[in-house]
Amino acid sequence: MERVLTDFVKALRNSSIRVSPAETLDATEVLEKIGYDNRELLKNTLSITLSKTPEEKEKFNDCFEDFFREKLSSDDNEIKDSQQVPAEQKINSELAQNLLQDSYADIELSISKAGEEAEIREIKYFTQRAVFSRRILDLMGVANLEEELNLLGQLDKSEMPSDLEQKLRNELTNLRERVSDYVQQQFLLHGDVSGEQLREQVFKSMNMGQIDRSYLHEVHSLVRRMAKKLANMHSRRKKNYRRGKLDIRRTIRDNWVNQGILFNLRWSYKKVDKPKILVICDVSGSVGSYARFMLMFLFSLTEVVSKIRAFVFSSHLGEVTDEFKGGNLENSIETALSKYGGGSTDYSHALSDFVSLCIDEIDKKTTVVILGDARNNFGPEKADLLKSVYERSKQVYWLNPEGKYRWNTGDSVMNTYSAYCTKVFECGTLVQLERVISTLLKTAI
Amino acid sequence: MSKGPAKTIIDITKGFAKHQYICSEEISTAIYLANELDKPVLIEGPPGVGKTELANTAALYYKKALLRLQCYEGLDETKALYEWRYGKQLLYTQILKEQMQEVLEGAKGLKDSLDRLMEFEDIFFSEQFLESRPLLQSLTSEEGNVLLIDEVDKADEEFEALLLEILSEFQVSIPELGVKKAQVKPLVILTSNNSREIGDALKRRCLHLYIPFPDAKLERDIIKARVPEVSKKLQVQLVNFVQGLRELDLKKLPAISETIDWAKTLILLNADELNQELAKNTLNVLLKHQQDIDVVQKEVPRLVMASDA
């Protein structure tokens, strides 16, 4: 029975419920007490021991229903008495005997036995379903039975197939259906999701510009999860900064009771400033999709970063913070991109717009992040504008979605600008983006 | 207690009902498992569905003392676990100073005095000066008890780390004294309102129970147990009304505790059935935000109509 539990745990993990080995052990211990007889009790118990958030509980319910599918015992009542099978001697194969005599549950059992032999657990892709069905049927000896049935048909001279043949053929069709059901169910438990994990891995290391629009939704949820992880990490780290100085006045006042001996020390806590981040994104054709992910990422970080303002430009620069704060990221990104995107890139213009808009906002706590490929269409660079920003701010980060080998080729003026940046990063994939933002949070707080 | 698990669970449900706590099968299963496995239960759910009350009732049911630790931001081990009685320790050192004369009398040279000082029993860090806080109290008590760690999500993450040793091993290490192990393992119940995600490490060590808003039947049973004076008709009506409210988009949905309060209010007003006027006038018992009340005012006629079904 332990095998059942480990299988079930594997299925849960596939539905992205995180189950640790310790929890599996707990469940084993519990099952020794309560057994497998009472379905409702089993479900409640496993749900309490294995799933640990409301969302997980929901997934757990689905998974449980899938895995411990109730056997349709009503079908058992189909008449199986052997008196109706006179010509038994002609059909010898084991499968035929089983089909004619065994109960529904027994057949189910032999299906899953064959399934195990066929290593159904290894099923990964939906295209494999047919292969596995075939393999299971073969293992159960369907080929033999078919042959025998054909023979039987030839022996029988009458036009109508005999009762026995008819019955067996029916049973065989049923069996096929049940095997394909079984494979489908196993596929749901063991297959699909590792496909999803694979896909996520690919998304993470794929160049953001090449991710197809149709996957946007999935990528969005991925980005949100990554952002949440970062937020957790950094909100924790922030606490360490609260160790302050000794507050002598309060210490003395609070220690009157100890005859003036300073036992209970009082500390004055440092007020933690959340960082101020200004983001400038190039949204011209080539860089637009990067900007989309970067903004997604940053605005999912509001737990850690409260003050964030976003600007986008291609030729003109404009602020889009309010659109993003509204909530629906996907829509707001679309509107922002359609409003400002599409023009030819003009860094000098954009920078001067930026400086006139909010140079006064920049102080020594501000981090400025610029996302762009620094391709200026051979226009003026106006690096002095960036210099003034650099001098006022705490730090300036430049993220370039192009690979390093392409910087400074053609109309790219990365070198000129990087002189006035605290750091420049290559930032083409989600993994790189995650790393950059993590660094950013570390230094910005 | 060697009855079958299903039987024990039914017993728990009944026993809790005697203390006016009506629980779903899931809840009683969780309590049963917590007892069998000696594992803490982490209860999550919206406020007012009876998380804290569950701990109270468990204490009554098992006839054990309830120790409660209310969590808040900045809670640390000196308030949750133990603290030294500095004042007393201070006095002790002063007494010691006076005694020192006697101890050192006749000692020759510095080395001799030092040896004598070493022989002297040191109780500066000993249990006499240890002030135990709820967590330590719960571990050291000999009769066993129910330990309620309320709203653990309000405490800092560091505090969670502190809980880990207690919850998995039922022991604490006090650096000056060594490890203290529980004589009788307490039944530990943690509650959380999900204002922050609880760490995986903590979750892994706990059984996890989610208490959602109750369905209509369960809620009626609860009202029947808690406010028995309510007439059958009113009971059905008010539960349907509240269930209807939960489907609206409100800032704070009314929970069971609000339903109970409302039932009590209606009894106070001598009502035996619900009408629009009554519902409108008593909405403020159910809803805690003016915005919500404004929204619901318009819906009252519909909800009252629907509640008769």
Interface residues (C-beta under 8 A of the other chain):
Chain A: R18 S20 A22 E23 D26 E29 V30 K33 I34 G35 N38 E40 L41 N44 T45 S47 I48 T49 S51 K52 T53 P54 K57 N232 R236 K239 V257 N258 Q259 I261 F263 N264
Chain B: P5 A6 I9 E25 E26 T29 A30 L33 E36 L37 K39 V41 L42 E44 Y86 G87 L90 D156 E157 E158 E197 D200 K203 R204 R205 C206 L207 H208 L209 Y210 P212
